Amino acid sequence: MLINIQIIIGLLSISLLLFTLELIRKKRLREEYSILWLSTGLATLIFSLAPMFFLTNFFSRITGLYYLSAAVLIIFLFLLLIVLHFSVVISKLTDRNKELAQRHALLELELRELKNRSLSSSASP
Amino acid sequence: MVVGSRFVGESKYRASIMRRLGISLLSGVISIINRQIITDPTSGFRAVNRRAMELFVADYPQDYPEPEVLVLVGRCGLKIEEVAVRIDPRFYGESSITRIRSAYYMIKVLLAIFVDIFKRRPILKEEGRTC
């Protein structure tokens, strides 16, 4: 039973690692964010190689994790945190973007007024 | 590309142990990839000609670009030369690279260099060909 899950999780984490590296190679992902995903992939790969270590040994005595389903819950919560983190990043970027557009519009207006003024002042005398 | 190196010739520059360790690790990795000894991979004191500048227009890494650029320039077959420069120790202000950032610096730069090996050569925009 466990070996099937091990193989599935192992394959998934290897493909996550390869996919992340491919995204960096194509410049669609910044190294900054890739580190998070690479470490996630590595952690799940290690877990798939030796799940009994995490489920039965000292690790579970500390955390109280005796079942695979509990580990899955932890991973789910972790992913939830990542998604929340990205929502915060997106919100910040949206705010900055808006501010940038507004400043740009103001500068454009000022520039146009300056140009008009210099045109009219050079034409009148 | 000409790089002003702090470690060529006689130099009074003395960095901290951690900094020197990081620099020598990067210099080892880049020297192997480029098949040329690079003594100061983190130096940003550089001069380039038009050909290199056109390459940088097409492709320039972000976030601590200096070591990665050496690999990029080497892969495009451009020449890299290091000359001795005298750099005095910092007498004002703090380095932007703190202790936590330096760990991120090393991981990020080594990862980027590793991925760069598998990257296709960038396409120069003006000439529409690979470098």
gemmi code that builds the backbone of each chain (N, CA, C; Angstrom):
import gemmi

chains = {
    "A": [
        ("MET", (0.834, -1.211, 0.000), (0.000, 0.000, 0.000), (0.863, 1.253, 0.000)),
        ("LEU", (1.762, 1.296, 0.996), (2.568, 2.501, 1.150), (3.483, 2.705, -0.040)),
        ("ILE", (3.953, 1.552, -0.618), (4.930, 1.677, -1.711), (4.317, 2.376, -2.917)),
        ("ASN", (3.008, 2.130, -3.191), (2.349, 2.823, -4.298), (2.368, 4.326, -4.096)),
        ("ILE", (1.993, 4.738, -2.895), (1.961, 6.169, -2.594), (3.364, 6.751, -2.690)),
        ("GLN", (4.343, 5.969, -2.214), (5.726, 6.430, -2.302), (6.122, 6.711, -3.743)),
        ("ILE", (5.785, 5.769, -4.628), (6.161, 5.942, -6.040), (5.463, 7.157, -6.637)),
        ("ILE", (4.173, 7.295, -6.323), (3.418, 8.429, -6.887), (3.998, 9.755, -6.402)),
        ("ILE", (4.214, 9.867, -5.079), (4.748, 11.122, -4.535), (6.150, 11.382, -5.074)),
        ("GLY", (6.940, 10.309, -5.187), (8.302, 10.463, -5.701), (8.316, 10.992, -7.117)),
        ("LEU", (7.477, 10.406, -7.986), (7.409, 10.857, -9.374), (6.914, 12.294, -9.451)),
        ("LEU", (5.900, 12.597, -8.626), (5.357, 13.959, -8.626), (6.417, 14.972, -8.231)),
        ("SER", (7.203, 14.635, -7.190), (8.178, 15.618, -6.726), (9.313, 15.775, -7.726)),
        ("ILE", (9.699, 14.666, -8.398), (10.743, 14.788, -9.422), (10.249, 15.653, -10.572)),
        ("SER", (8.978, 15.438, -10.971), (8.487, 16.265, -12.090), (8.325, 17.720, -11.659)),
        ("LEU", (7.992, 17.943, -10.375), (7.929, 19.331, -9.884), (9.302, 19.990, -9.984)),
        ("LEU", (10.347, 19.257, -9.575), (11.712, 19.789, -9.636), (12.103, 20.121, -11.072)),
        ("LEU", (11.858, 19.165, -11.974), (12.242, 19.382, -13.380), (11.454, 20.533, -13.987)),
        ("PHE", (10.165, 20.586, -13.676), (9.313, 21.632, -14.230), (9.784, 23.006, -13.752)),
        ("THR", (10.149, 23.098, -12.458), (10.632, 24.377, -11.923), (11.912, 24.811, -12.627)),
        ("LEU", (12.841, 23.860, -12.801), (14.100, 24.195, -13.482), (13.837, 24.641, -14.918)),
        ("GLU", (12.892, 23.975, -15.572), (12.556, 24.334, -16.948), (11.973, 25.749, -17.013)),
        ("LEU", (11.144, 26.095, -16.020), (10.552, 27.437, -15.981), (11.631, 28.506, -15.802)),
        ("ILE", (12.638, 28.214, -14.963), (13.727, 29.196, -14.802), (14.488, 29.316, -16.114)),
        ("ARG", (14.722, 28.170, -16.752), (15.506, 28.170, -17.983), (14.824, 29.033, -19.049)),
        ("LYS", (13.494, 28.977, -19.067), (12.763, 29.768, -20.056), (12.481, 31.173, -19.556)),
        ("LYS", (13.030, 31.523, -18.406), (12.874, 32.869, -17.836), (11.436, 33.206, -17.510)),
        ("ARG", (10.632, 32.204, -17.224), (9.251, 32.507, -16.857), (9.080, 32.502, -15.349)),
        ("LEU", (10.153, 32.170, -14.622), (10.093, 32.147, -13.159), (11.393, 32.732, -12.633)),
        ("ARG", (11.292, 33.660, -11.702), (12.503, 34.246, -11.128), (13.101, 33.274, -10.120)),
        ("GLU", (14.432, 33.277, -10.033), (15.127, 32.374, -9.114), (14.628, 32.557, -7.681)),
        ("GLU", (14.319, 33.812, -7.348), (13.805, 34.170, -6.043), (12.664, 33.244, -5.601)),
        ("TYR", (11.682, 33.057, -6.487), (10.523, 32.255, -6.131), (10.760, 30.774, -6.369)),
        ("SER", (11.709, 30.480, -7.279), (11.939, 29.076, -7.593), (12.514, 28.328, -6.393)),
        ("ILE", (13.270, 29.056, -5.547), (13.892, 28.402, -4.396), (12.832, 27.750, -3.508)),
        ("LEU", (11.709, 28.449, -3.353), (10.593, 27.915, -2.563), (10.100, 26.592, -3.146)),
        ("TRP", (9.902, 26.557, -4.459), (9.354, 25.359, -5.091), (10.373, 24.234, -5.141)),
        ("LEU", (11.649, 24.602, -5.360), (12.680, 23.563, -5.372), (12.799, 22.901, -4.006)),
        ("SER", (12.706, 23.706, -2.939), (12.805, 23.092, -1.614), (11.573, 22.256, -1.310)),
        ("THR", (10.398, 22.706, -1.798), (9.193, 21.881, -1.639), (9.363, 20.538, -2.342)),
        ("GLY", (9.862, 20.589, -3.571), (10.077, 19.353, -4.324), (11.059, 18.431, -3.635)),
        ("LEU", (12.165, 19.013, -3.133), (13.173, 18.210, -2.437), (12.599, 17.573, -1.181)),
        ("ALA", (11.817, 18.368, -0.411), (11.248, 17.851, 0.836), (10.307, 16.687, 0.561)),
        ("THR", (9.442, 16.819, -0.452), (8.517, 15.727, -0.749), (9.258, 14.516, -1.323)),
        ("LEU", (10.357, 14.786, -2.062), (11.146, 13.667, -2.589), (11.761, 12.865, -1.443)),
        ("ILE", (12.320, 13.578, -0.458), (12.906, 12.896, 0.696), (11.830, 12.117, 1.441)),
        ("PHE", (10.665, 12.738, 1.572), (9.560, 12.072, 2.268), (9.154, 10.791, 1.545)),
        ("SER", (9.129, 10.845, 0.207), (8.697, 9.660, -0.545), (9.739, 8.543, -0.470)),
        ("LEU", (11.017, 8.923, -0.316), (12.070, 7.910, -0.223), (12.018, 7.179, 1.116)),
        ("ALA", (11.757, 7.919, 2.178), (11.758, 7.288, 3.504), (10.598, 7.792, 4.350)),
        ("PRO", (9.384, 7.413, 3.982), (8.230, 7.913, 4.748), (8.173, 7.335, 6.154)),
        ("MET", (8.690, 6.106, 6.324), (8.613, 5.491, 7.645), (9.442, 6.267, 8.667)),
        ("PHE", (10.501, 6.880, 8.174), (11.342, 7.682, 9.059), (10.534, 8.825, 9.674)),
        ("PHE", (9.682, 9.428, 8.849), (8.896, 10.548, 9.341), (7.672, 10.083, 10.100)),
        ("LEU", (7.205, 8.865, 9.767), (5.946, 8.424, 10.359), (6.153, 7.662, 11.661)),
        ("THR", (7.308, 6.996, 11.834), (7.438, 6.161, 13.028), (8.518, 6.626, 13.994)),
        ("ASN", (9.554, 7.271, 13.482), (10.705, 7.566, 14.340), (10.498, 8.778, 15.237)),
        ("PHE", (11.579, 9.325, 15.643), (11.538, 10.425, 16.611), (10.685, 11.580, 16.106)),
        ("PHE", (10.681, 11.721, 14.785), (9.987, 12.847, 14.191), (8.510, 12.841, 14.573)),
        ("SER", (7.904, 11.649, 14.501), (6.477, 11.579, 14.804), (6.239, 11.645, 16.312)),
        ("ARG", (7.246, 11.250, 17.090), (7.086, 11.381, 18.541), (6.994, 12.857, 18.935)),
        ("ILE", (7.717, 13.674, 18.192), (7.659, 15.107, 18.468), (6.345, 15.694, 17.975)),
        ("THR", (6.001, 15.344, 16.737), (4.869, 16.015, 16.105), (3.549, 15.284, 16.299)),
        ("GLY", (3.589, 14.018, 16.711), (2.356, 13.263, 16.858), (1.799, 12.778, 15.540)),
        ("LEU", (2.671, 12.732, 14.511), (2.225, 12.268, 13.195), (2.407, 10.760, 13.107)),
        ("TYR", (1.303, 10.012, 13.119), (1.438, 8.566, 12.994), (0.799, 8.056, 11.714)),
        ("TYR", (0.067, 8.908, 11.037), (-0.630, 8.458, 9.833), (-0.223, 9.298, 8.643)),
        ("LEU", (-0.265, 8.673, 7.488), (0.070, 9.375, 6.257), (-0.905, 10.523, 6.020)),
        ("SER", (-2.181, 10.288, 6.366), (-3.193, 11.319, 6.109), (-2.879, 12.594, 6.889)),
        ("ALA", (-2.293, 12.440, 8.077), (-1.925, 13.616, 8.866), (-0.820, 14.394, 8.167)),
        ("ALA", (0.131, 13.649, 7.565), (1.214, 14.296, 6.828), (0.658, 15.052, 5.629)),
        ("VAL", (-0.313, 14.426, 4.963), (-0.934, 15.081, 3.809), (-1.594, 16.384, 4.242)),
        ("LEU", (-2.235, 16.368, 5.419), (-2.879, 17.572, 5.933), (-1.843, 18.685, 6.141)),
        ("ILE", (-0.681, 18.311, 6.691), (0.393, 19.286, 6.911), (0.821, 19.896, 5.580)),
        ("ILE", (1.009, 19.024, 4.576), (1.432, 19.514, 3.259), (0.376, 20.442, 2.683)),
        ("PHE", (-0.887, 20.087, 2.870), (-1.970, 20.928, 2.379), (-1.917, 22.302, 3.029)),
        ("LEU", (-1.709, 22.340, 4.346), (-1.626, 23.622, 5.050), (-0.437, 24.440, 4.552)),
        ("PHE", (0.672, 23.751, 4.288), (1.865, 24.423, 3.790), (1.582, 25.094, 2.439)),
        ("LEU", (0.922, 24.321, 1.549), (0.594, 24.872, 0.229), (-0.365, 26.048, 0.359)),
        ("LEU", (-1.289, 25.939, 1.321), (-2.225, 27.030, 1.572), (-1.475, 28.296, 1.951)),
        ("LEU", (-0.432, 28.140, 2.778), (0.388, 29.289, 3.191), (1.096, 29.906, 1.996)),
        ("ILE", (1.620, 29.051, 1.109), (2.309, 29.568, -0.080), (1.347, 30.395, -0.923)),
        ("VAL", (0.135, 29.856, -1.124), (-0.852, 30.560, -1.946), (-1.208, 31.896, -1.311)),
        ("LEU", (-1.353, 31.891, 0.016), (-1.670, 33.132, 0.729), (-0.541, 34.142, 0.550)),
        ("HIS", (0.695, 33.649, 0.648), (1.864, 34.508, 0.464), (1.831, 35.163, -0.916)),
        ("PHE", (1.481, 34.367, -1.925), (1.449, 34.920, -3.277), (0.327, 35.938, -3.436)),
        ("SER", (-0.789, 35.720, -2.756), (-1.864, 36.703, -2.812), (-1.381, 38.036, -2.262)),
        ("VAL", (-0.596, 37.972, -1.179), (-0.054, 39.198, -0.593), (0.886, 39.880, -1.579)),
        ("VAL", (1.751, 39.078, -2.220), (2.690, 39.641, -3.199), (1.942, 40.297, -4.352)),
        ("ILE", (0.901, 39.609, -4.852), (0.123, 40.155, -5.974), (-0.545, 41.461, -5.567)),
        ("SER", (-1.086, 41.508, -4.344), (-1.744, 42.731, -3.887), (-0.756, 43.888, -3.864)),
        ("LYS", (0.441, 43.610, -3.355), (1.463, 44.657, -3.280), (1.828, 45.148, -4.675)),
        ("LEU", (2.002, 44.198, -5.586), (2.352, 44.567, -6.959), (1.251, 45.394, -7.610)),
        ("THR", (-0.012, 45.012, -7.363), (-1.134, 45.758, -7.936), (-1.134, 47.198, -7.445)),
        ("ASP", (-0.920, 47.362, -6.127), (-0.882, 48.711, -5.558), (0.231, 49.539, -6.193)),
        ("ARG", (1.417, 48.937, -6.276), (2.554, 49.665, -6.846), (2.292, 50.037, -8.292)),
        ("ASN", (1.688, 49.109, -9.012), (1.385, 49.323, -10.422), (0.441, 50.505, -10.591)),
        ("LYS", (-0.565, 50.537, -9.741), (-1.555, 51.621, -9.799), (-0.876, 52.955, -9.521)),
        ("GLU", (-0.042, 52.971, -8.480), (0.638, 54.201, -8.107), (1.534, 54.693, -9.241)),
        ("LEU", (2.206, 53.728, -9.877), (3.110, 54.057, -10.979), (2.332, 54.681, -12.134)),
        ("ALA", (1.168, 54.084, -12.462), (0.356, 54.591, -13.568), (-0.125, 55.998, -13.258)),
        ("GLN", (-0.524, 56.248, -11.996), (-1.015, 57.566, -11.619), (0.095, 58.610, -11.703)),
        ("ARG", (1.273, 58.260, -11.183), (2.389, 59.195, -11.262), (2.746, 59.504, -12.702)),
        ("HIS", (2.743, 58.475, -13.504), (3.069, 58.623, -14.915), (2.083, 59.565, -15.593)),
        ("ALA", (0.796, 59.406, -15.273), (-0.226, 60.251, -15.874), (-0.016, 61.706, -15.463)),
        ("LEU", (0.312, 61.913, -14.172), (0.548, 63.279, -13.692), (1.738, 63.912, -14.410)),
        ("LEU", (2.810, 63.145, -14.556), (4.003, 63.665, -15.233), (3.701, 64.017, -16.674)),
        ("GLU", (2.889, 63.160, -17.326), (2.528, 63.399, -18.717), (1.759, 64.708, -18.847)),
        ("LEU", (0.831, 64.928, -17.922), (0.031, 66.155, -17.925), (0.938, 67.369, -17.769)),
        ("GLU", (1.844, 67.283, -16.786), (2.752, 68.397, -16.530), (3.596, 68.699, -17.758)),
        ("LEU", (4.092, 67.645, -18.379), (4.947, 67.806, -19.558), (4.171, 68.484, -20.689)),
        ("ARG", (2.915, 68.051, -20.873), (2.114, 68.628, -21.941), (1.864, 70.113, -21.680)),
        ("GLU", (1.545, 70.454, -20.429), (1.320, 71.856, -20.081), (2.564, 72.692, -20.324)),
        ("LEU", (3.727, 72.132, -19.920), (4.989, 72.842, -20.122), (5.240, 73.105, -21.598)),
        ("LYS", (4.992, 72.048, -22.411), (5.212, 72.184, -23.850), (4.309, 73.262, -24.425)),
        ("ASN", (3.017, 73.232, -24.034), (2.058, 74.222, -24.531), (2.477, 75.635, -24.159)),
        ("ARG", (2.933, 75.759, -22.888), (3.297, 77.087, -22.405), (4.492, 77.626, -23.194)),
        ("SER", (5.485, 76.766, -23.417), (6.672, 77.230, -24.119), (6.341, 77.537, -25.583)),
        ("LEU", (5.400, 76.774, -26.153), (4.991, 77.034, -27.535), (4.301, 78.396, -27.644)),
        ("SER", (3.343, 78.646, -26.715), (2.571, 79.887, -26.789), (3.454, 81.100, -26.464)),
        ("SER", (4.407, 80.913, -25.541), (5.263, 82.046, -25.177), (6.236, 82.377, -26.305)),
        ("SER", (6.644, 81.376, -27.065), (7.568, 81.647, -28.157), (6.816, 82.195, -29.375)),
        ("ALA", (5.494, 81.913, -29.452), (4.724, 82.369, -30.603), (4.226, 83.802, -30.412)),
        ("SER", (3.920, 84.199, -29.153), (3.286, 85.495, -28.920), (4.201, 86.713, -29.176)),
        ("PRO", (5.488, 86.682, -28.767), (6.248, 87.912, -29.025), (6.752, 87.929, -30.473)),
    ],
    "B": [
        ("MET", (35.153, 42.000, -22.611), (34.821, 42.599, -21.323), (36.070, 42.627, -20.441)),
        ("VAL", (36.304, 43.754, -19.840), (37.437, 43.890, -18.932), (36.900, 44.052, -17.514)),
        ("VAL", (37.423, 43.230, -16.598), (36.951, 43.259, -15.223), (38.064, 43.773, -14.326)),
        ("GLY", (37.754, 44.719, -13.496), (38.707, 45.181, -12.501), (38.716, 44.223, -11.330)),
        ("SER", (39.823, 43.509, -11.137), (39.857, 42.476, -10.105), (40.604, 42.964, -8.872)),
        ("ARG", (40.063, 42.587, -7.721), (40.718, 42.955, -6.459), (41.820, 41.979, -6.095)),
        ("PHE", (41.878, 40.841, -6.830), (42.811, 39.787, -6.415), (43.898, 39.509, -7.434)),
        ("VAL", (44.045, 40.386, -8.412), (45.144, 40.254, -9.371), (46.261, 41.186, -8.942)),
        ("GLY", (47.487, 40.672, -9.013), (48.627, 41.507, -8.638), (48.637, 41.811, -7.149)),
        ("GLU", (49.408, 42.788, -6.779), (49.473, 43.111, -5.359), (48.292, 44.006, -5.000)),
        ("SER", (47.575, 43.585, -3.974), (46.392, 44.341, -3.599), (46.283, 44.345, -2.089)),
        ("LYS", (45.912, 45.467, -1.563), (45.798, 45.544, -0.108), (44.403, 45.173, 0.368)),
        ("TYR", (43.525, 44.826, -0.595), (42.140, 44.558, -0.240), (42.029, 43.298, 0.619)),
        ("ARG", (41.342, 43.403, 1.733), (41.126, 42.257, 2.615), (39.637, 42.155, 2.940)),
        ("ALA", (38.994, 41.102, 2.454), (37.578, 40.913, 2.776), (37.461, 40.011, 4.001)),
        ("SER", (36.265, 39.926, 4.550), (36.056, 39.032, 5.678), (36.173, 37.580, 5.205)),
        ("ILE", (36.317, 36.658, 6.161), (36.527, 35.249, 5.797), (35.342, 34.703, 5.011)),
        ("MET", (34.125, 34.992, 5.474), (32.930, 34.482, 4.801), (32.857, 34.996, 3.375)),
        ("ARG", (33.160, 36.275, 3.219), (33.099, 36.868, 1.890), (34.125, 36.237, 0.965)),
        ("ARG", (35.349, 36.034, 1.514), (36.388, 35.434, 0.684), (36.031, 33.998, 0.311)),
        ("LEU", (35.404, 33.273, 1.267), (34.989, 31.888, 1.003), (33.966, 31.842, -0.133)),
        ("GLY", (32.969, 32.734, -0.055), (31.950, 32.778, -1.095), (32.543, 33.127, -2.439)),
        ("ILE", (33.431, 34.131, -2.444), (34.045, 34.560, -3.705), (34.876, 33.435, -4.302)),
        ("SER", (35.623, 32.705, -3.450), (36.487, 31.663, -4.028), (35.651, 30.488, -4.533)),
        ("LEU", (34.515, 30.199, -3.877), (33.629, 29.143, -4.389), (33.086, 29.509, -5.765)),
        ("LEU", (32.585, 30.748, -5.873), (32.060, 31.205, -7.159), (33.151, 31.241, -8.214)),
        ("SER", (34.333, 31.700, -7.808), (35.415, 31.803, -8.787), (35.821, 30.416, -9.273)),
        ("GLY", (35.792, 29.414, -8.382), (36.104, 28.043, -8.789), (35.095, 27.519, -9.794)),
        ("VAL", (33.803, 27.678, -9.472), (32.741, 27.170, -10.353), (32.816, 27.835, -11.726)),
        ("ILE", (32.950, 29.162, -11.722), (32.935, 29.902, -12.992), (34.207, 29.622, -13.789)),
        ("SER", (35.333, 29.464, -13.087), (36.579, 29.157, -13.805), (36.479, 27.827, -14.533)),
        ("ILE", (35.804, 26.844, -13.904), (35.640, 25.539, -14.552), (34.728, 25.663, -15.769)),
        ("ILE", (33.594, 26.365, -15.608), (32.640, 26.487, -16.715), (33.256, 27.268, -17.874)),
        ("ASN", (33.944, 28.354, -17.554), (34.507, 29.213, -18.610), (35.853, 28.717, -19.139)),
        ("ARG", (36.434, 27.731, -18.481), (37.779, 27.253, -18.807), (38.775, 28.410, -18.832)),
        ("GLN", (38.641, 29.293, -17.884), (39.556, 30.428, -17.755), (39.507, 30.845, -16.293)),
        ("ILE", (40.654, 31.180, -15.750), (40.671, 31.517, -14.329), (40.101, 32.913, -14.104)),
        ("ILE", (39.056, 32.956, -13.299), (38.426, 34.224, -12.942), (38.693, 34.440, -11.464)),
        ("THR", (39.408, 35.503, -11.132), (39.778, 35.666, -9.726), (38.722, 36.425, -8.934)),
        ("ASP", (38.010, 37.339, -9.580), (37.079, 38.183, -8.831), (35.705, 38.216, -9.504)),
        ("PRO", (34.902, 37.142, -9.310), (33.633, 37.045, -10.036), (32.571, 38.045, -9.576)),
        ("THR", (32.722, 38.605, -8.378), (31.661, 39.499, -7.899), (31.974, 40.965, -8.164)),
        ("SER", (33.099, 41.225, -8.811), (33.437, 42.614, -9.090), (32.492, 43.188, -10.138)),
        ("GLY", (31.945, 44.357, -9.851), (31.068, 45.009, -10.812), (31.776, 46.132, -11.549)),
        ("PHE", (33.090, 46.240, -11.338), (33.888, 47.298, -11.954), (34.326, 46.806, -13.329)),
        ("ARG", (33.503, 47.071, -14.351), (33.708, 46.428, -15.637), (33.580, 47.410, -16.788)),
        ("ALA", (34.262, 47.083, -17.857), (34.111, 47.869, -19.082), (33.859, 46.898, -20.225)),
        ("VAL", (32.944, 47.254, -21.117), (32.627, 46.355, -22.218), (32.646, 47.108, -23.542)),
        ("ASN", (32.795, 46.361, -24.639), (32.705, 46.992, -25.952), (31.280, 46.853, -26.488)),
        ("ARG", (31.104, 47.278, -27.719), (29.765, 47.321, -28.287), (29.129, 45.930, -28.391)),
        ("ARG", (29.947, 44.940, -28.787), (29.404, 43.587, -28.960), (28.835, 43.049, -27.652)),
        ("ALA", (29.583, 43.255, -26.568), (29.104, 42.778, -25.271), (27.868, 43.559, -24.843)),
        ("MET", (27.858, 44.858, -25.150), (26.711, 45.671, -24.749), (25.445, 45.217, -25.481)),
        ("GLU", (25.597, 44.831, -26.748), (24.440, 44.323, -27.493), (23.914, 43.030, -26.876)),
        ("LEU", (24.837, 42.211, -26.405), (24.432, 40.990, -25.707), (23.660, 41.325, -24.436)),
        ("PHE", (24.118, 42.345, -23.703), (23.465, 42.710, -22.447), (22.085, 43.302, -22.689)),
        ("VAL", (21.909, 43.964, -23.852), (20.578, 44.476, -24.190), (19.611, 43.302, -24.347)),
        ("ALA", (20.098, 42.223, -24.978), (19.234, 41.068, -25.221), (18.990, 40.272, -23.947)),
        ("ASP", (20.001, 40.177, -23.102), (19.883, 39.291, -21.949), (20.801, 39.770, -20.833)),
        ("TYR", (20.226, 40.203, -19.734), (21.049, 40.556, -18.583), (20.342, 40.075, -17.322)),
        ("PRO", (21.017, 39.256, -16.519), (20.350, 38.709, -15.332), (20.008, 39.796, -14.310)),
        ("GLN", (19.045, 39.493, -13.427), (18.710, 40.464, -12.387), (19.186, 39.942, -11.032)),
        ("ASP", (19.120, 40.809, -10.042), (19.293, 40.386, -8.626), (20.705, 39.986, -8.246)),
        ("TYR", (21.775, 40.516, -8.359), (23.160, 40.049, -8.193), (23.646, 39.431, -9.489)),
        ("PRO", (23.746, 40.242, -10.539), (24.046, 39.694, -11.863), (25.518, 39.372, -12.125)),
        ("GLU", (26.446, 39.927, -11.336), (27.860, 39.928, -11.756), (28.424, 38.545, -12.069)),
        ("PRO", (28.303, 37.539, -11.160), (28.900, 36.237, -11.484), (28.254, 35.580, -12.701)),
        ("GLU", (26.921, 35.713, -12.801), (26.199, 35.070, -13.884), (26.616, 35.645, -15.239)),
        ("VAL", (26.859, 36.961, -15.261), (27.235, 37.619, -16.518), (28.524, 37.026, -17.080)),
        ("LEU", (29.446, 36.649, -16.196), (30.710, 36.057, -16.662), (30.446, 34.789, -17.459)),
        ("VAL", (29.508, 33.956, -16.961), (29.174, 32.716, -17.671), (28.532, 33.037, -19.016)),
        ("LEU", (27.621, 34.005, -18.983), (26.915, 34.417, -20.203), (27.899, 34.905, -21.258)),
        ("VAL", (28.803, 35.787, -20.860), (29.793, 36.357, -21.785), (30.720, 35.262, -22.310)),
        ("GLY", (31.112, 34.347, -21.414), (31.986, 33.255, -21.837), (31.306, 32.337, -22.844)),
        ("ARG", (30.028, 32.054, -22.626), (29.285, 31.162, -23.521), (29.126, 31.768, -24.905)),
        ("CYS", (29.100, 33.091, -24.972), (28.940, 33.747, -26.270), (30.272, 33.928, -26.967)),
        ("GLY", (31.328, 33.403, -26.382), (32.625, 33.435, -27.044), (33.315, 34.783, -27.012)),
        ("LEU", (32.859, 35.660, -26.118), (33.554, 36.945, -26.001), (34.723, 36.791, -25.036)),
        ("LYS", (35.724, 37.629, -25.207), (36.919, 37.534, -24.370), (36.711, 38.240, -23.044)),
        ("ILE", (37.243, 37.628, -21.989), (37.214, 38.262, -20.677), (38.649, 38.473, -20.220)),
        ("GLU", (38.931, 39.650, -19.753), (40.277, 39.954, -19.279), (40.156, 40.580, -17.893)),
        ("GLU", (41.041, 40.176, -16.983), (41.026, 40.800, -15.663), (42.250, 41.706, -15.497)),
        ("VAL", (42.028, 42.881, -14.981), (43.151, 43.774, -14.708), (43.136, 44.123, -13.221)),
        ("ALA", (44.311, 44.416, -12.683), (44.405, 44.736, -11.261), (43.826, 46.120, -11.007)),
        ("VAL", (43.018, 46.207, -9.983), (42.562, 47.529, -9.544), (42.810, 47.646, -8.047)),
        ("ARG", (43.042, 48.852, -7.610), (43.228, 49.059, -6.171), (41.912, 49.551, -5.607)),
        ("ILE", (41.342, 48.776, -4.704), (40.081, 49.186, -4.082), (40.299, 49.326, -2.596)),
        ("ASP", (39.998, 50.503, -2.081), (40.180, 50.730, -0.649), (39.048, 50.085, 0.124)),
        ("PRO", (39.310, 49.692, 1.360), (38.228, 49.159, 2.183), (37.137, 50.214, 2.392)),
        ("ARG", (35.928, 49.722, 2.588), (34.801, 50.622, 2.814), (35.062, 51.499, 4.032)),
        ("PHE", (34.871, 52.806, 3.888), (35.027, 53.644, 5.092), (33.727, 54.289, 5.506)),
        ("TYR", (32.675, 54.066, 4.747), (31.404, 54.641, 5.166), (30.272, 53.695, 4.785)),
        ("GLY", (29.284, 53.562, 5.645), (28.079, 52.804, 5.322), (28.230, 51.309, 5.529)),
        ("GLU", (27.128, 50.602, 5.226), (27.071, 49.166, 5.439), (26.894, 48.459, 4.108)),
        ("SER", (27.381, 47.225, 4.008), (27.153, 46.446, 2.802), (25.671, 46.107, 2.690)),
        ("SER", (25.169, 46.078, 1.452), (23.754, 45.735, 1.262), (23.525, 44.249, 1.501)),
        ("ILE", (24.616, 43.479, 1.526), (24.479, 42.031, 1.684), (24.643, 41.672, 3.158)),
        ("THR", (23.525, 41.396, 3.807), (23.564, 41.034, 5.223), (23.812, 39.539, 5.353)),
        ("ARG", (23.776, 39.033, 6.569), (24.106, 37.630, 6.779), (23.087, 36.701, 6.115)),
        ("ILE", (21.798, 37.031, 6.271), (20.767, 36.179, 5.660), (20.818, 36.329, 4.147)),
        ("ARG", (21.017, 37.580, 3.688), (21.053, 37.819, 2.245), (22.217, 37.095, 1.596)),
        ("SER", (23.336, 36.930, 2.322), (24.489, 36.298, 1.691), (24.202, 34.826, 1.410)),
        ("ALA", (23.398, 34.183, 2.282), (22.997, 32.798, 2.008), (22.126, 32.757, 0.758)),
        ("TYR", (21.179, 33.691, 0.684), (20.325, 33.776, -0.493), (21.163, 34.069, -1.730)),
        ("TYR", (22.144, 34.977, -1.588), (23.040, 35.335, -2.694), (23.677, 34.083, -3.284)),
        ("MET", (24.291, 33.257, -2.411), (25.007, 32.083, -2.897), (24.059, 31.091, -3.570)),
        ("ILE", (22.907, 30.819, -2.907), (21.965, 29.847, -3.470), (21.447, 30.328, -4.810)),
        ("LYS", (21.041, 31.593, -4.835), (20.458, 32.153, -6.051), (21.459, 32.134, -7.198)),
        ("VAL", (22.684, 32.603, -6.924), (23.673, 32.727, -7.999), (24.107, 31.350, -8.507)),
        ("LEU", (24.328, 30.404, -7.575), (24.739, 29.064, -8.008), (23.628, 28.392, -8.812)),
        ("LEU", (22.385, 28.562, -8.355), (21.237, 28.002, -9.082), (21.142, 28.604, -10.470)),
        ("ALA", (21.301, 29.933, -10.536), (21.186, 30.617, -11.831), (22.286, 30.158, -12.787)),
        ("ILE", (23.502, 30.001, -12.253), (24.613, 29.555, -13.101), (24.359, 28.134, -13.593)),
        ("PHE", (23.835, 27.284, -12.692), (23.524, 25.902, -13.069), (22.492, 25.856, -14.179)),
        ("VAL", (21.450, 26.664, -14.040), (20.397, 26.679, -15.059), (20.922, 27.281, -16.362)),
        ("ASP", (21.814, 28.283, -16.241), (22.370, 28.949, -17.425), (23.070, 27.977, -18.362)),
        ("ILE", (23.674, 26.918, -17.773), (24.396, 25.967, -18.607), (23.454, 25.329, -19.624)),
        ("PHE", (22.176, 25.174, -19.226), (21.210, 24.520, -20.109), (20.415, 25.507, -20.947)),
        ("LYS", (20.725, 26.783, -20.780), (19.956, 27.789, -21.508), (20.405, 27.871, -22.954)),
        ("ARG", (19.472, 28.232, -23.827), (19.851, 28.529, -25.194), (20.539, 29.877, -25.236)),
        ("ARG", (21.404, 30.066, -26.242), (22.069, 31.360, -26.327), (21.058, 32.447, -26.656)),
        ("PRO", (21.211, 33.605, -26.065), (20.240, 34.672, -26.312), (20.318, 35.175, -27.748)),
        ("ILE", (19.197, 35.717, -28.223), (19.146, 36.248, -29.580), (19.372, 37.753, -29.521)),
        ("LEU", (20.337, 38.226, -30.266), (20.600, 39.662, -30.321), (19.490, 40.328, -31.125)),
        ("LYS", (18.872, 41.341, -30.531), (17.667, 41.905, -31.147), (17.963, 42.606, -32.464)),
        ("GLU", (19.043, 43.381, -32.490), (19.295, 44.180, -33.687), (19.662, 43.316, -34.883)),
        ("GLU", (20.425, 42.273, -34.620), (20.892, 41.472, -35.746), (20.030, 40.233, -35.977)),
        ("GLY", (19.160, 39.914, -34.997), (18.252, 38.791, -35.161), (18.936, 37.444, -35.222)),
        ("ARG", (20.127, 37.336, -34.640), (20.802, 36.035, -34.616), (21.272, 35.758, -33.194)),
        ("THR", (21.620, 34.484, -32.945), (22.161, 34.188, -31.633), (23.570, 34.736, -31.539)),
        ("CYS", (23.988, 34.998, -30.330), (25.273, 35.682, -30.142), (26.432, 34.848, -30.637)),
    ],
}
model = gemmi.Model(1)
for chain_id, residues in chains.items():
    chain = gemmi.Chain(chain_id)
    for i, (resn, *xyz) in enumerate(residues, 1):
        res = gemmi.Residue()
        res.name, res.seqid = resn, gemmi.SeqId(i, " ")
        for name, pos in zip(("N", "CA", "C"), xyz):
            atom = gemmi.Atom()
            atom.name, atom.element = name, gemmi.Element(name[0])
            atom.pos, atom.b_iso = gemmi.Position(*pos), 0.0
            res.add_atom(atom)
        chain.add_residue(res)
    model.add_chain(chain)
structure = gemmi.Structure()
structure.add_model(model)
structure.setup_entities()
